[in-house]
Amino acid sequence: MDSHRQVDDLFSGFSLDDRDDYAAFLKAHARALAPLEALAQPPLHRLPMLARDLAALGESLPAPLARPPSAGEAWRWGARYTLEGSRLGGAMLARQVGDGLPHAYLSAIHDKGGWTAFQQALDAAADPGGAAWIDEAIRGAQAAFGLFACAARVEAGAARG
């Protein structure tokens, strides 16, 4: 998915072993995560973990980005897919966080079998809806990626002053 690659490219500009860059990285995530968790209702809300990590760095939560318009259940499943998938990437990114820096948010991995269980639930939800449901779920996933991309740009711009 091109939107996923774009988000990865944007966030790769933050150095997670540098305190200020890492704080900007977390703020970018917070800007997108707040509205997405409110809409998608993932099984685990990670915004409180992210807020604690920022507080440990002496930072506060930034203003969230505007909530994207949600078109319904399939859209929310698509956004949830992006949020749950980001937990997989977070586990890898947590290893890059500098010594002594908090990383509860990035370390919030799935329990054993959790990702597979999520995929099975997604498939079960999609099955009765057919192609139209899947198209709407893809729009939700892409909207979530778009929000993360926007947030990365905002924080990268703020870091440059």
HELIX and SHEET records of a PDB file:
HELIX    1   1 ASP A    2  PHE A   11  1                                  10    
HELIX    2   2 ARG A   19  ALA A   40  1                                  22    
HELIX    3   3 LEU A   47  ALA A   56  1                                  10    
HELIX    4   4 GLU A   73  ALA A   94  1                                  22    
HELIX    5   5 GLY A  114  ALA A  126  1                                  13    
HELIX    6   6 ASP A  127  GLY A  129  5                                   3    
HELIX    7   7 GLY A  130  ARG A  160  1                                  31    
END                                                                             
